Amino acid sequence: MPIEHSIWKINKTPSPLPVYTLDNEDELEEMLFKDLSILNDQWLLIGRQVQTSFNKYVDLLALDASGSLIIIELKKKRTARETVAQAIDYASWIETIDTSTIAEIYEKFCSKYLNSDMNLNSAFLKKFGSNLDEDDLNSSHQIVIVASELDSSTERIVQYLSNSEVPINIVFFQTFRDGENKYLSRAWLIDPAETQKQATIPQKAGPWNGEFYVSFGVGENRNWEDARKFGFICAGGGKWYSNTLNMLQKGDRIWANVPKVGYVGVGVVAAPAVKIDEFYVQTEKDKTPFLEAPINANYHQQWKDNDDKSEYFVKVNWIKTVPLEKAISEVGFFGNQNSVCKPTTPKWNHTVERLQKIFEMN
């Protein structure tokens, strides 16, 4: 069903704002270039009008915290179906490029559009607060089509590809005018969280071993000793971080890794993810709201009423945990910035097998 956008100005009688038509879609590309958070505030723009090996140009190229590449293609003067076909063609090229090519793409982008000589590693560290792992870079990718309208046939094609675990989505934009003010609205065809989950599975993948990987960041907003004591994992600060917690269901086994520190625990999920103000823990007194428990970090409490940025919690029955100073880290261990993922690489199988021995598990 084609998506329609409308905005009403609230007066005594609501009045619809008239649609404002952009002169051309280059204006929209320019807006996305200046502020990619219009699409996702956890994406780093690394390329604009990126030349492929077959002399076509990707409109925008971005990178997320897991190393996944995002191909952003604007409909422009083509039909929506032509745009989808073009984007898939670009994805077939993106899948083949190596880390040095990606670094070169970013350097050219900086030189041409940002008047900067910053390298990709530095930009990644500045944006995400961690170093870029070359093993993760371009281990997967996703496709985002930008359009103001879509025909039913193209919608069916994109839905089919998505249902077949191809990480593709369409974002619709419409512009409106209210006097001298102009407004931009946005709507996704598919929940972006679903596309993100699909992109966490590398396209060159083997069978999944049934074990979930969890990234547990520590600092002022999260404390590992709290997680050990009260039995949980958590993530928040934005949908990119918290949405993947929804992959976990009761009975799933997880392996918790603290980035740049090591693996600190293995446990079984006891209950699906809930918002911080709905999470309870057992204290010496009784079952207590988490925010009233003796905790050692902030857990994004300033956003507890914000569904997008709030911290979310998954109850876990720990099988074995260790303190941070005894975290387990070895060369060849799997690591990833996604809060939860289902790795399908040989490195993950090796990691689980080694940890089972170290934790003395059957």
QUIMOJO-V34497 format. One line per field, one symbol per residue. ss: DSSP state (A for helix, B for strand, O for the rest). phi: phi as a letter, one per 20 degrees, with the letter a starting at -180 (. if undefined). psi: psi as a letter, one per 40 degrees, with the letter a starting at -180 (. if undefined). A space follows every 50 residues. Layout:
# QUIMOJO-V34497
ss = ???
phi = ???
psi = ???
This chain:
# QUIMOJO-V34497
ss = OOOOOOOBBOOOOOBBOBBOOOOOOAAAAAAAAAOAAAOOOOBBBBBBBB BOOOOOBBBBBBBBOOOOBBBBBBOOOOOAAAAAAAAAAAAAAAOOOOAA AAAAAAAAAAAAAAOOOOOAAAAAAAAAOOOOOOOOOOOOBBBBBBBOOO OAAAAAAAAAAAAOOOOBBBBBBBBBBBOOBBBBBBBBOOOAAAAAAAAO OOOOOOOOOOOBBBBOOOBOOBOAAAAAAAOBBBBOOOAAAAAAAAAOOO OOBBBBBBOOOBBBBBBBBBBBBBBAAAOBBBOOOOBBBAAAOOOOOOOO AAAOOOOOOOOBBBBBBBBBBOOAAAOBOOOOOOOOOOOBBOOOOAAAAA AAAAAAAAOOOO
phi = .geddbcdeecgcgcfeffdeffaffffgfffffbffgeafdddfcacle fefdmdcfgbcccdfenfededcefleeffffffffffffffegfeeeff ffffgffffffeddlbdfeffffffffdmbffeffegmfbbcdcedbebb efffgffffffffemefcbcddcbdcccmeecccdcbefcggffffffff egfecdffendeecddfdqfdbcffffffemacbaanqfgeefffffecg nfeccecegmcqfcacbdfdaffcfgfdedcedfeafcggfdefddbell ffdfedffegfdcdfcefebccfgfdgdbcfnffbaeffbbdfcegffgf ffffffffeldf
psi = hhhihihhhhadhhhiiihhhidiedddddddddgeeddhefihheihfh hieffihhdihihieeehihhhhidbeiiddddddddddddddddeiidd dddddddddddddefifiiddddddddeeiihhdddhfeiiihhhhieih iddddddddddddefhgiihhhiiiihgbeiiihiihidihdddddddee hidgiaiheehhhhhghiadehhddddddegiiiiaeidddddededhih eihihhhhhedaheihihhdiiiiideehiihaddahihdeeigieidff defdehddeihiihhhhhdhiiideeihhiheiiiieidiigifiddddd ddddddddefi.
